[in-house]
Amino acid sequence: MTIKTRKLAGMLLLVGGLLTYVLVAASVIGAMQGLPEAARLLLYAVAGIAWIFAARPVLVWMETGKWWVRRER
């Protein structure tokens, strides 16, 4: 697969995955109406950061063609 094709596929995967993630996270947090506002705000903050961990392998794959790359120290 060429890098252009990988980047196109990765972009589509990221957009579709992020859209799905946002809809699920908003539905789950929206269903928790009984929680105090501060707790719901904290859940939104955690959900807003958590998607990065799922997106990282896709971003690495777009650049390298491998899902995981070890960092050299």
PyMOL Python script that loads the backbone (N, CA, C, O; Angstrom):
from pymol import cmd

cmd.read_pdbstr("""\
ATOM      1  N   MET A   1       0.857  -1.170   0.000  1.00  0.00           N
ATOM      2  CA  MET A   1       0.000   0.000   0.000  1.00  0.00           C
ATOM      3  C   MET A   1       0.910   1.242   0.000  1.00  0.00           C
ATOM      4  O   MET A   1       1.857   1.329   0.781  1.00  0.00           O
ATOM      5  N   THR A   2       0.612   2.169  -0.864  1.00  0.00           N
ATOM      6  CA  THR A   2       1.431   3.384  -0.919  1.00  0.00           C
ATOM      7  C   THR A   2       1.094   4.295   0.248  1.00  0.00           C
ATOM      8  O   THR A   2       0.056   4.145   0.893  1.00  0.00           O
ATOM      9  N   ILE A   3       1.984   5.240   0.508  1.00  0.00           N
ATOM     10  CA  ILE A   3       1.767   6.151   1.632  1.00  0.00           C
ATOM     11  C   ILE A   3       0.530   7.015   1.413  1.00  0.00           C
ATOM     12  O   ILE A   3      -0.179   7.332   2.367  1.00  0.00           O
ATOM     13  N   LYS A   4       0.263   7.399   0.159  1.00  0.00           N
ATOM     14  CA  LYS A   4      -0.940   8.202  -0.130  1.00  0.00           C
ATOM     15  C   LYS A   4      -2.207   7.407   0.186  1.00  0.00           C
ATOM     16  O   LYS A   4      -3.150   7.935   0.775  1.00  0.00           O
ATOM     17  N   THR A   5      -2.220   6.151  -0.205  1.00  0.00           N
ATOM     18  CA  THR A   5      -3.385   5.302   0.065  1.00  0.00           C
ATOM     19  C   THR A   5      -3.548   5.070   1.560  1.00  0.00           C
ATOM     20  O   THR A   5      -4.660   5.098   2.087  1.00  0.00           O
ATOM     21  N   ARG A   6      -2.411   4.838   2.247  1.00  0.00           N
ATOM     22  CA  ARG A   6      -2.459   4.635   3.699  1.00  0.00           C
ATOM     23  C   ARG A   6      -2.990   5.873   4.404  1.00  0.00           C
ATOM     24  O   ARG A   6      -3.798   5.767   5.327  1.00  0.00           O
ATOM     25  N   LYS A   7      -2.544   7.038   3.978  1.00  0.00           N
ATOM     26  CA  LYS A   7      -2.999   8.268   4.621  1.00  0.00           C
ATOM     27  C   LYS A   7      -4.481   8.518   4.359  1.00  0.00           C
ATOM     28  O   LYS A   7      -5.196   8.975   5.250  1.00  0.00           O
ATOM     29  N   LEU A   8      -4.949   8.225   3.154  1.00  0.00           N
ATOM     30  CA  LEU A   8      -6.376   8.375   2.855  1.00  0.00           C
ATOM     31  C   LEU A   8      -7.202   7.402   3.692  1.00  0.00           C
ATOM     32  O   LEU A   8      -8.202   7.791   4.296  1.00  0.00           O
ATOM     33  N   ALA A   9      -6.783   6.139   3.728  1.00  0.00           N
ATOM     34  CA  ALA A   9      -7.505   5.134   4.520  1.00  0.00           C
ATOM     35  C   ALA A   9      -7.461   5.486   6.005  1.00  0.00           C
ATOM     36  O   ALA A   9      -8.461   5.352   6.710  1.00  0.00           O
ATOM     37  N   GLY A  10      -6.309   5.932   6.472  1.00  0.00           N
ATOM     38  CA  GLY A  10      -6.178   6.308   7.875  1.00  0.00           C
ATOM     39  C   GLY A  10      -7.043   7.498   8.235  1.00  0.00           C
ATOM     40  O   GLY A  10      -7.647   7.527   9.307  1.00  0.00           O
ATOM     41  N   MET A  11      -7.109   8.487   7.343  1.00  0.00           N
ATOM     42  CA  MET A  11      -7.951   9.648   7.592  1.00  0.00           C
ATOM     43  C   MET A  11      -9.426   9.248   7.677  1.00  0.00           C
ATOM     44  O   MET A  11     -10.151   9.696   8.565  1.00  0.00           O
ATOM     45  N   LEU A  12      -9.855   8.402   6.747  1.00  0.00           N
ATOM     46  CA  LEU A  12     -11.246   7.940   6.781  1.00  0.00           C
ATOM     47  C   LEU A  12     -11.526   7.124   8.040  1.00  0.00           C
ATOM     48  O   LEU A  12     -12.592   7.246   8.643  1.00  0.00           O
ATOM     49  N   LEU A  13     -10.565   6.296   8.430  1.00  0.00           N
ATOM     50  CA  LEU A  13     -10.708   5.499   9.652  1.00  0.00           C
ATOM     51  C   LEU A  13     -10.768   6.393  10.884  1.00  0.00           C
ATOM     52  O   LEU A  13     -11.576   6.157  11.782  1.00  0.00           O
ATOM     53  N   LEU A  14      -9.914   7.425  10.935  1.00  0.00           N
ATOM     54  CA  LEU A  14      -9.927   8.348  12.070  1.00  0.00           C
ATOM     55  C   LEU A  14     -11.232   9.133  12.145  1.00  0.00           C
ATOM     56  O   LEU A  14     -11.811   9.266  13.222  1.00  0.00           O
ATOM     57  N   VAL A  15     -11.693   9.645  11.029  1.00  0.00           N
ATOM     58  CA  VAL A  15     -12.929  10.429  11.038  1.00  0.00           C
ATOM     59  C   VAL A  15     -14.122   9.556  11.432  1.00  0.00           C
ATOM     60  O   VAL A  15     -14.941   9.951  12.262  1.00  0.00           O
ATOM     61  N   GLY A  16     -14.212   8.372  10.836  1.00  0.00           N
ATOM     62  CA  GLY A  16     -15.314   7.467  11.179  1.00  0.00           C
ATOM     63  C   GLY A  16     -15.245   6.986  12.619  1.00  0.00           C
ATOM     64  O   GLY A  16     -16.261   6.924  13.311  1.00  0.00           O
ATOM     65  N   GLY A  17     -14.049   6.650  13.063  1.00  0.00           N
ATOM     66  CA  GLY A  17     -13.877   6.197  14.441  1.00  0.00           C
ATOM     67  C   GLY A  17     -14.153   7.292  15.450  1.00  0.00           C
ATOM     68  O   GLY A  17     -14.779   7.052  16.483  1.00  0.00           O
ATOM     69  N   LEU A  18     -13.682   8.502  15.149  1.00  0.00           N
ATOM     70  CA  LEU A  18     -13.911   9.620  16.065  1.00  0.00           C
ATOM     71  C   LEU A  18     -15.394   9.973  16.131  1.00  0.00           C
ATOM     72  O   LEU A  18     -15.916  10.268  17.206  1.00  0.00           O
ATOM     73  N   LEU A  19     -16.067   9.945  14.996  1.00  0.00           N
ATOM     74  CA  LEU A  19     -17.507  10.219  14.985  1.00  0.00           C
ATOM     75  C   LEU A  19     -18.257   9.193  15.830  1.00  0.00           C
ATOM     76  O   LEU A  19     -19.130   9.551  16.621  1.00  0.00           O
ATOM     77  N   THR A  20     -17.915   7.927  15.662  1.00  0.00           N
ATOM     78  CA  THR A  20     -18.540   6.871  16.460  1.00  0.00           C
ATOM     79  C   THR A  20     -18.237   7.051  17.940  1.00  0.00           C
ATOM     80  O   THR A  20     -19.124   6.915  18.782  1.00  0.00           O
ATOM     81  N   TYR A  21     -16.983   7.357  18.255  1.00  0.00           N
ATOM     82  CA  TYR A  21     -16.570   7.557  19.650  1.00  0.00           C
ATOM     83  C   TYR A  21     -17.341   8.714  20.283  1.00  0.00           C
ATOM     84  O   TYR A  21     -17.816   8.597  21.413  1.00  0.00           O
ATOM     85  N   VAL A  22     -17.465   9.819  19.570  1.00  0.00           N
ATOM     86  CA  VAL A  22     -18.179  10.984  20.104  1.00  0.00           C
ATOM     87  C   VAL A  22     -19.650  10.653  20.360  1.00  0.00           C
ATOM     88  O   VAL A  22     -20.196  11.020  21.400  1.00  0.00           O
ATOM     89  N   LEU A  23     -20.282   9.971  19.429  1.00  0.00           N
ATOM     90  CA  LEU A  23     -21.696   9.623  19.602  1.00  0.00           C
ATOM     91  C   LEU A  23     -21.897   8.687  20.794  1.00  0.00           C
ATOM     92  O   LEU A  23     -22.829   8.869  21.576  1.00  0.00           O
ATOM     93  N   VAL A  24     -21.030   7.691  20.933  1.00  0.00           N
ATOM     94  CA  VAL A  24     -21.154   6.752  22.057  1.00  0.00           C
ATOM     95  C   VAL A  24     -20.868   7.463  23.382  1.00  0.00           C
ATOM     96  O   VAL A  24     -21.613   7.296  24.348  1.00  0.00           O
ATOM     97  N   ALA A  25     -19.794   8.253  23.431  1.00  0.00           N
ATOM     98  CA  ALA A  25     -19.442   8.945  24.676  1.00  0.00           C
ATOM     99  C   ALA A  25     -20.538   9.916  25.098  1.00  0.00           C
ATOM    100  O   ALA A  25     -20.891   9.977  26.276  1.00  0.00           O
ATOM    101  N   ALA A  26     -21.079  10.675  24.149  1.00  0.00           N
ATOM    102  CA  ALA A  26     -22.142  11.625  24.477  1.00  0.00           C
ATOM    103  C   ALA A  26     -23.408  10.898  24.932  1.00  0.00           C
ATOM    104  O   ALA A  26     -24.100  11.369  25.835  1.00  0.00           O
ATOM    105  N   SER A  27     -23.710   9.770  24.321  1.00  0.00           N
ATOM    106  CA  SER A  27     -24.893   9.003  24.727  1.00  0.00           C
ATOM    107  C   SER A  27     -24.730   8.434  26.131  1.00  0.00           C
ATOM    108  O   SER A  27     -25.654   8.493  26.942  1.00  0.00           O
ATOM    109  N   VAL A  28     -23.558   7.886  26.413  1.00  0.00           N
ATOM    110  CA  VAL A  28     -23.317   7.294  27.736  1.00  0.00           C
ATOM    111  C   VAL A  28     -23.352   8.370  28.812  1.00  0.00           C
ATOM    112  O   VAL A  28     -24.009   8.206  29.840  1.00  0.00           O
ATOM    113  N   ILE A  29     -22.645   9.472  28.576  1.00  0.00           N
ATOM    114  CA  ILE A  29     -22.610  10.533  29.584  1.00  0.00           C
ATOM    115  C   ILE A  29     -23.967  11.227  29.686  1.00  0.00           C
ATOM    116  O   ILE A  29     -24.375  11.634  30.773  1.00  0.00           O
ATOM    117  N   GLY A  30     -24.664  11.363  28.562  1.00  0.00           N
ATOM    118  CA  GLY A  30     -26.000  11.967  28.583  1.00  0.00           C
ATOM    119  C   GLY A  30     -27.006  11.127  29.347  1.00  0.00           C
ATOM    120  O   GLY A  30     -27.959  11.657  29.918  1.00  0.00           O
ATOM    121  N   ALA A  31     -26.795   9.805  29.360  1.00  0.00           N
ATOM    122  CA  ALA A  31     -27.705   8.918  30.086  1.00  0.00           C
ATOM    123  C   ALA A  31     -27.506   9.011  31.593  1.00  0.00           C
ATOM    124  O   ALA A  31     -28.334   8.522  32.361  1.00  0.00           O
ATOM    125  N   MET A  32     -26.426   9.628  32.016  1.00  0.00           N
ATOM    126  CA  MET A  32     -26.127   9.758  33.441  1.00  0.00           C
ATOM    127  C   MET A  32     -26.602  11.106  33.964  1.00  0.00           C
ATOM    128  O   MET A  32     -25.821  11.866  34.536  1.00  0.00           O
ATOM    129  N   GLN A  33     -27.863  11.395  33.771  1.00  0.00           N
ATOM    130  CA  GLN A  33     -28.431  12.681  34.170  1.00  0.00           C
ATOM    131  C   GLN A  33     -28.431  12.889  35.680  1.00  0.00           C
ATOM    132  O   GLN A  33     -28.471  14.027  36.147  1.00  0.00           O
ATOM    133  N   GLY A  34     -28.387  11.805  36.445  1.00  0.00           N
ATOM    134  CA  GLY A  34     -28.448  11.920  37.895  1.00  0.00           C
ATOM    135  C   GLY A  34     -27.145  12.371  38.536  1.00  0.00           C
ATOM    136  O   GLY A  34     -27.122  12.709  39.720  1.00  0.00           O
ATOM    137  N   LEU A  35     -26.074  12.380  37.776  1.00  0.00           N
ATOM    138  CA  LEU A  35     -24.780  12.778  38.335  1.00  0.00           C
ATOM    139  C   LEU A  35     -24.703  14.290  38.500  1.00  0.00           C
ATOM    140  O   LEU A  35     -25.338  15.031  37.749  1.00  0.00           O
ATOM    141  N   PRO A  36     -23.939  14.745  39.465  1.00  0.00           N
ATOM    142  CA  PRO A  36     -23.725  16.191  39.598  1.00  0.00           C
ATOM    143  C   PRO A  36     -22.988  16.737  38.373  1.00  0.00           C
ATOM    144  O   PRO A  36     -22.282  16.006  37.678  1.00  0.00           O
ATOM    145  N   GLU A  37     -23.166  18.027  38.126  1.00  0.00           N
ATOM    146  CA  GLU A  37     -22.555  18.659  36.959  1.00  0.00           C
ATOM    147  C   GLU A  37     -21.033  18.509  36.960  1.00  0.00           C
ATOM    148  O   GLU A  37     -20.433  18.303  35.905  1.00  0.00           O
ATOM    149  N   ALA A  38     -20.404  18.610  38.130  1.00  0.00           N
ATOM    150  CA  ALA A  38     -18.949  18.495  38.207  1.00  0.00           C
ATOM    151  C   ALA A  38     -18.486  17.102  37.773  1.00  0.00           C
ATOM    152  O   ALA A  38     -17.464  16.972  37.100  1.00  0.00           O
ATOM    153  N   ALA A  39     -19.227  16.069  38.153  1.00  0.00           N
ATOM    154  CA  ALA A  39     -18.871  14.701  37.773  1.00  0.00           C
ATOM    155  C   ALA A  39     -19.037  14.499  36.269  1.00  0.00           C
ATOM    156  O   ALA A  39     -18.201  13.862  35.628  1.00  0.00           O
ATOM    157  N   ARG A  40     -20.101  15.035  35.715  1.00  0.00           N
ATOM    158  CA  ARG A  40     -20.307  14.927  34.262  1.00  0.00           C
ATOM    159  C   ARG A  40     -19.241  15.700  33.498  1.00  0.00           C
ATOM    160  O   ARG A  40     -18.785  15.252  32.447  1.00  0.00           O
ATOM    161  N   LEU A  41     -18.843  16.852  34.014  1.00  0.00           N
ATOM    162  CA  LEU A  41     -17.781  17.632  33.383  1.00  0.00           C
ATOM    163  C   LEU A  41     -16.470  16.846  33.395  1.00  0.00           C
ATOM    164  O   LEU A  41     -15.733  16.845  32.408  1.00  0.00           O
ATOM    165  N   LEU A  42     -16.183  16.183  34.503  1.00  0.00           N
ATOM    166  CA  LEU A  42     -14.985  15.357  34.597  1.00  0.00           C
ATOM    167  C   LEU A  42     -15.043  14.204  33.589  1.00  0.00           C
ATOM    168  O   LEU A  42     -14.043  13.894  32.944  1.00  0.00           O
ATOM    169  N   LEU A  43     -16.210  13.573  33.455  1.00  0.00           N
ATOM    170  CA  LEU A  43     -16.356  12.491  32.487  1.00  0.00           C
ATOM    171  C   LEU A  43     -16.142  12.994  31.063  1.00  0.00           C
ATOM    172  O   LEU A  43     -15.494  12.315  30.266  1.00  0.00           O
ATOM    173  N   TYR A  44     -16.671  14.168  30.729  1.00  0.00           N
ATOM    174  CA  TYR A  44     -16.446  14.742  29.404  1.00  0.00           C
ATOM    175  C   TYR A  44     -14.972  15.035  29.176  1.00  0.00           C
ATOM    176  O   TYR A  44     -14.467  14.828  28.072  1.00  0.00           O
ATOM    177  N   ALA A  45     -14.270  15.515  30.202  1.00  0.00           N
ATOM    178  CA  ALA A  45     -12.838  15.797  30.077  1.00  0.00           C
ATOM    179  C   ALA A  45     -12.049  14.505  29.839  1.00  0.00           C
ATOM    180  O   ALA A  45     -11.157  14.470  28.992  1.00  0.00           O
ATOM    181  N   VAL A  46     -12.376  13.453  30.582  1.00  0.00           N
ATOM    182  CA  VAL A  46     -11.694  12.167  30.407  1.00  0.00           C
ATOM    183  C   VAL A  46     -11.994  11.597  29.020  1.00  0.00           C
ATOM    184  O   VAL A  46     -11.091  11.102  28.346  1.00  0.00           O
ATOM    185  N   ALA A  47     -13.242  11.663  28.598  1.00  0.00           N
ATOM    186  CA  ALA A  47     -13.609  11.165  27.271  1.00  0.00           C
ATOM    187  C   ALA A  47     -12.937  11.993  26.171  1.00  0.00           C
ATOM    188  O   ALA A  47     -12.598  11.461  25.114  1.00  0.00           O
ATOM    189  N   GLY A  48     -12.747  13.271  26.412  1.00  0.00           N
ATOM    190  CA  GLY A  48     -12.103  14.131  25.431  1.00  0.00           C
ATOM    191  C   GLY A  48     -10.632  13.829  25.246  1.00  0.00           C
ATOM    192  O   GLY A  48     -10.066  14.112  24.190  1.00  0.00           O
ATOM    193  N   ILE A  49     -10.010  13.260  26.253  1.00  0.00           N
ATOM    194  CA  ILE A  49      -8.586  12.905  26.164  1.00  0.00           C
ATOM    195  C   ILE A  49      -8.403  11.444  25.758  1.00  0.00           C
ATOM    196  O   ILE A  49      -7.426  11.115  25.085  1.00  0.00           O
ATOM    197  N   ALA A  50      -9.306  10.578  26.147  1.00  0.00           N
ATOM    198  CA  ALA A  50      -9.152   9.132  25.957  1.00  0.00           C
ATOM    199  C   ALA A  50      -9.095   8.720  24.485  1.00  0.00           C
ATOM    200  O   ALA A  50      -8.463   7.712  24.171  1.00  0.00           O
ATOM    201  N   TRP A  51      -9.718   9.445  23.590  1.00  0.00           N
ATOM    202  CA  TRP A  51      -9.724   9.053  22.181  1.00  0.00           C
ATOM    203  C   TRP A  51      -8.326   9.093  21.578  1.00  0.00           C
ATOM    204  O   TRP A  51      -8.065   8.416  20.583  1.00  0.00           O
ATOM    205  N   ILE A  52      -7.426   9.874  22.164  1.00  0.00           N
ATOM    206  CA  ILE A  52      -6.069   9.981  21.626  1.00  0.00           C
ATOM    207  C   ILE A  52      -5.357   8.632  21.700  1.00  0.00           C
ATOM    208  O   ILE A  52      -4.589   8.286  20.802  1.00  0.00           O
ATOM    209  N   PHE A  53      -5.606   7.869  22.764  1.00  0.00           N
ATOM    210  CA  PHE A  53      -4.952   6.571  22.927  1.00  0.00           C
ATOM    211  C   PHE A  53      -5.427   5.567  21.871  1.00  0.00           C
ATOM    212  O   PHE A  53      -4.663   4.693  21.461  1.00  0.00           O
ATOM    213  N   ALA A  54      -6.661   5.687  21.440  1.00  0.00           N
ATOM    214  CA  ALA A  54      -7.167   4.811  20.380  1.00  0.00           C
ATOM    215  C   ALA A  54      -6.690   5.272  19.004  1.00  0.00           C
ATOM    216  O   ALA A  54      -6.530   4.453  18.099  1.00  0.00           O
ATOM    217  N   ALA A  55      -6.465   6.565  18.840  1.00  0.00           N
ATOM    218  CA  ALA A  55      -6.061   7.100  17.539  1.00  0.00           C
ATOM    219  C   ALA A  55      -4.569   6.930  17.265  1.00  0.00           C
ATOM    220  O   ALA A  55      -4.158   6.922  16.105  1.00  0.00           O
ATOM    221  N   ARG A  56      -3.762   6.796  18.297  1.00  0.00           N
ATOM    222  CA  ARG A  56      -2.315   6.725  18.109  1.00  0.00           C
ATOM    223  C   ARG A  56      -1.875   5.600  17.175  1.00  0.00           C
ATOM    224  O   ARG A  56      -1.063   5.852  16.284  1.00  0.00           O
ATOM    225  N   PRO A  57      -2.376   4.361  17.335  1.00  0.00           N
ATOM    226  CA  PRO A  57      -1.939   3.309  16.409  1.00  0.00           C
ATOM    227  C   PRO A  57      -2.274   3.622  14.945  1.00  0.00           C
ATOM    228  O   PRO A  57      -1.508   3.276  14.046  1.00  0.00           O
ATOM    229  N   VAL A  58      -3.401   4.265  14.714  1.00  0.00           N
ATOM    230  CA  VAL A  58      -3.776   4.617  13.341  1.00  0.00           C
ATOM    231  C   VAL A  58      -2.816   5.669  12.792  1.00  0.00           C
ATOM    232  O   VAL A  58      -2.401   5.587  11.636  1.00  0.00           O
ATOM    233  N   LEU A  59      -2.466   6.647  13.608  1.00  0.00           N
ATOM    234  CA  LEU A  59      -1.526   7.676  13.171  1.00  0.00           C
ATOM    235  C   LEU A  59      -0.144   7.084  12.895  1.00  0.00           C
ATOM    236  O   LEU A  59       0.515   7.472  11.930  1.00  0.00           O
ATOM    237  N   VAL A  60       0.293   6.152  13.732  1.00  0.00           N
ATOM    238  CA  VAL A  60       1.579   5.485  13.517  1.00  0.00           C
ATOM    239  C   VAL A  60       1.531   4.681  12.226  1.00  0.00           C
ATOM    240  O   VAL A  60       2.477   4.718  11.441  1.00  0.00           O
ATOM    241  N   TRP A  61       0.442   3.957  11.997  1.00  0.00           N
ATOM    242  CA  TRP A  61       0.293   3.154  10.791  1.00  0.00           C
ATOM    243  C   TRP A  61       0.300   4.025   9.540  1.00  0.00           C
ATOM    244  O   TRP A  61       0.879   3.647   8.522  1.00  0.00           O
ATOM    245  N   MET A  62      -0.336   5.184   9.611  1.00  0.00           N
ATOM    246  CA  MET A  62      -0.354   6.081   8.459  1.00  0.00           C
ATOM    247  C   MET A  62       1.058   6.504   8.069  1.00  0.00           C
ATOM    248  O   MET A  62       1.350   6.646   6.882  1.00  0.00           O
ATOM    249  N   GLU A  63       1.923   6.703   9.031  1.00  0.00           N
ATOM    250  CA  GLU A  63       3.285   7.164   8.754  1.00  0.00           C
ATOM    251  C   GLU A  63       4.257   6.036   8.428  1.00  0.00           C
ATOM    252  O   GLU A  63       5.118   6.195   7.562  1.00  0.00           O
ATOM    253  N   THR A  64       4.131   4.894   9.112  1.00  0.00           N
ATOM    254  CA  THR A  64       5.149   3.853   8.999  1.00  0.00           C
ATOM    255  C   THR A  64       4.690   2.590   8.285  1.00  0.00           C
ATOM    256  O   THR A  64       5.516   1.845   7.757  1.00  0.00           O
ATOM    257  N   GLY A  65       3.386   2.339   8.260  1.00  0.00           N
ATOM    258  CA  GLY A  65       2.892   1.084   7.702  1.00  0.00           C
ATOM    259  C   GLY A  65       2.826  -0.025   8.735  1.00  0.00           C
ATOM    260  O   GLY A  65       2.405  -1.140   8.425  1.00  0.00           O
ATOM    261  N   LYS A  66       3.240   0.273   9.969  1.00  0.00           N
ATOM    262  CA  LYS A  66       3.179  -0.693  11.080  1.00  0.00           C
ATOM    263  C   LYS A  66       2.272  -0.118  12.149  1.00  0.00           C
ATOM    264  O   LYS A  66       2.200   1.099  12.321  1.00  0.00           O
ATOM    265  N   TRP A  67       1.577  -0.994  12.873  1.00  0.00           N
ATOM    266  CA  TRP A  67       0.632  -0.516  13.888  1.00  0.00           C
ATOM    267  C   TRP A  67       1.337  -0.037  15.149  1.00  0.00           C
ATOM    268  O   TRP A  67       0.853   0.881  15.812  1.00  0.00           O
ATOM    269  N   TRP A  68       2.463  -0.636  15.489  1.00  0.00           N
ATOM    270  CA  TRP A  68       3.202  -0.235  16.686  1.00  0.00           C
ATOM    271  C   TRP A  68       4.665  -0.094  16.324  1.00  0.00           C
ATOM    272  O   TRP A  68       5.219  -0.927  15.608  1.00  0.00           O
ATOM    273  N   VAL A  69       5.281   0.944  16.811  1.00  0.00           N
ATOM    274  CA  VAL A  69       6.706   1.164  16.594  1.00  0.00           C
ATOM    275  C   VAL A  69       7.338   1.404  17.960  1.00  0.00           C
ATOM    276  O   VAL A  69       6.865   2.235  18.735  1.00  0.00           O
ATOM    277  N   ARG A  70       8.399   0.676  18.242  1.00  0.00           N
ATOM    278  CA  ARG A  70       9.094   0.869  19.526  1.00  0.00           C
ATOM    279  C   ARG A  70       9.930   2.121  19.456  1.00  0.00           C
ATOM    280  O   ARG A  70      10.605   2.389  18.462  1.00  0.00           O
ATOM    281  N   ARG A  71       9.876   2.872  20.518  1.00  0.00           N
ATOM    282  CA  ARG A  71      10.710   4.064  20.620  1.00  0.00           C
ATOM    283  C   ARG A  71      12.082   3.674  21.145  1.00  0.00           C
ATOM    284  O   ARG A  71      12.203   2.865  22.065  1.00  0.00           O
ATOM    285  N   GLU A  72      13.096   4.250  20.557  1.00  0.00           N
ATOM    286  CA  GLU A  72      14.444   4.008  21.056  1.00  0.00           C
ATOM    287  C   GLU A  72      14.753   4.996  22.155  1.00  0.00           C
ATOM    288  O   GLU A  72      14.419   6.177  22.061  1.00  0.00           O
ATOM    289  N   ARG A  73      15.396   4.499  23.204  1.00  0.00           N
ATOM    290  CA  ARG A  73      15.726   5.392  24.327  1.00  0.00           C
ATOM    291  C   ARG A  73      17.194   5.584  24.433  1.00  0.00           C
ATOM    292  O   ARG A  73      17.661   6.303  25.316  1.00  0.00           O
TER     293      ARG A  73
END
""", "prot")
cmd.dss("prot")
cmd.show_as("cartoon", "prot")
cmd.util.cbc("prot")
cmd.orient("prot")
